[in-house]
Amino acid sequence: MKKQVHSIEVRNAALARLEERGVTIKDIAEIVYEMQAPYHPELTLEPCIESVKAVLEKREMQHAILVGIELDTLAEKGMLSEPLQSIIAQDEGLFGCDETLAIGSVFAYGSIAVTTFGHLDKHKIGVINKLDTTLAEDGQVHTFLDDLVASVAANASSRMAHRMRDEQEAAVARAEAEALAEIRVEGKKGGGEQAG
């Protein structure tokens, strides 16, 4: 019988790989904050961090991170066969497998995640830009990682957008229920006085 890999082992490995490559949860949360703050001026970094953590709990995201970082690392060491070695090491412009892997992890969070991923892939915000430029100059390869970080940020941003809307709607519903209850109480008081 094949040994089943426990989900905790997978999660811990994915988080460790991100950290080894210089990406923190806070780095990704800062991107989420930048994407959501224009719509929610009261937003703080803490819920963005929580949203990133929740996305990183998804097994599909963990698998994508492990596969992508492994390919980046192998390319860094020159351990891939040609022409794949050169394509990944140089982040060849027509190579789309990095985006394909990352966007495959975005669909579960809906159209907001998909469009946010496209925006982040194009504009390279925060640590995504750092991965795409600065670190690459040091001989590190982040062909897959920059897109995977964009995927996590896009998912966390979409998750927050939906949750914040749910919270707003719930607050409106509570306020309406309280106002209706108050009207009923006032109506009973008024009706009682008339009867008396």
N, C-alpha and C positions, 0 to 999 in steps of 0.2 A: 504494500500500500504506500502511496506517495505521501510524503510529509507535508502537511498543510502549514503554510506560513501564517502565523497569528497576526491579526490586524494591528495589534500594538507594536509588533516588531516592524511592520511595514511603515506605520506612522512615524515611529522613532527614527527609522532609517531616512525617511524623506526629510524630516525636520533637521536631522544631523547633516544631510547633504547640503541643504540650503545654507546652514550655518557655516559649513566648511567652505562654501563658495562665497561667503561674505554677505549673505542676504539674511536680514533679520525680519521677524514679524513686524516690528515697528517700521522698518523701511517700506514694507508693502502697505501697511496701514496708513502711512503718510500719503501714498498715492490715492488710496481710497478716500481719505479726508479731502484731498484736493479735488477729487471728482464729485463728491457729495456736498461739500461746504457751500457752493453757490446756491443750492436748493434748500439748505438747512443751516442758516447762519448760527444757530445755537449749538451746532455739532462740535463735539470734542474728539480727541484722538482715541479715547478709551473704547467707545463702541466700535470704532473702525478696527481696533486691535482685536476685539472679540469677534467681529465678523470675519476677519482674516483667519483667526484660529478655527472658527467653525468650518470655513471652506477647506482648510488644511486637514480636517478630520475626514473628508470624503476620500474613500479608497481610490476612486478613479483619478483624483488629483494627485494623490500620493504616487500612484503607479506612473503617471505621466512625468512627474518630477524625477523619479528614480531612473526611468528610461532616458529622459533628456539629458540629465546631468551625467549619466554614465557615458553617453555618446560624446558629450563635450569633453569629458575627462580622457576618454580613449583617443580622441582627436588631438588633445593637448600633448599626449605621450607619443603620438605618431603610430598608434597601434591599429588604425583602420586600414583596410585595403584601398588602393587607388581605383577609381578617382574619388571615392567617397572621402578619403582622408583629406584631400585638398579642398573639396567642396565644403566640408564642415569646418575645417580649420580656417578657411578664408571667409566663411559665412557668405558663400556665393549668392548673389542677388536673385538668381532664378531658382534657387533651392527653396522649396516651400514646405518641406516635411516638418521643419521646426514649427511653423505656424499651424500646420495641419494637426500636429500632436497637441499643441496648446489650445487650439480652437475646439478640438474634440471634447475638451474638458469644460468648455464654456456653455455648451448648449443646454445643460441641465438648469442653468440659471436664467434662461429666457432671452428675449430679444435685447433687453437693456444690456445684458452681459456681452452679447455678441457685438453690439455697436460700440460699447465701451472698450472691448478688446481691440477693435479696429482703430479706435482713436489712440489708444495707448501704443499699439504697434507702430503707428505712423509718427506720433509725437514724442515717444520715448521719455516719459515723465519720471523724475526722481531716480531711484536706483536702477530702473530699466535703462536710462541713458548711461549711467555709470557702467553697467554691465556691457552695453553695446559699444562703448568707446574707451574709456579710461583703462579699465582692466584688460581689455583686449590688447592694448599696447604693451602690456607686461608679458605677453606670450600666453595668456590664459584664453581659453576658448569658451564663449558663452552663446554660441549659436542657438542652442535650445533654451538655455536658462532665461535669457531676457524675455522670450515669448511666454515661457511658463510663469514668470513673475507677473507679466501682463495678464495672463489668464487668471491667476489667483486674485489679483487686484480687481479685475473686471467682475469676477464672480462675487467677491466680497462687497463691491460697490452695488451691484444689482440686488444682492441679498438685503443690503441696508435700505436701498430705495423702496423695496417692497415692504419691509418691516416698518419703516418709518411711516409709510402711507397707511398701513394697517393700524399703527398706533394713533395716527391723526384721526382716522375714521372711528376708532374705538372711543377716543376722547370726545368727539362730536356726539356719538351715540349716547355716551354717559351723560353729557351735558343736556341733551334733549330729554333723556329719561328723567333726570333730576328736575328739569323745568316742568315737565308734565306732572310729575309727582307733587311738586309744589303747587301747581294749578289745582290739582285734585284736592289737596289739603285745604287750600284757600276756598275752593268751592264748597267743601263740606262745612267749613267754618261759617261761610256766608249763608249757606242753606240752613244751618242750625239756628243762626240768629233770626232768620226770617220766620222759621217755624215757631220760635220762642216768642 
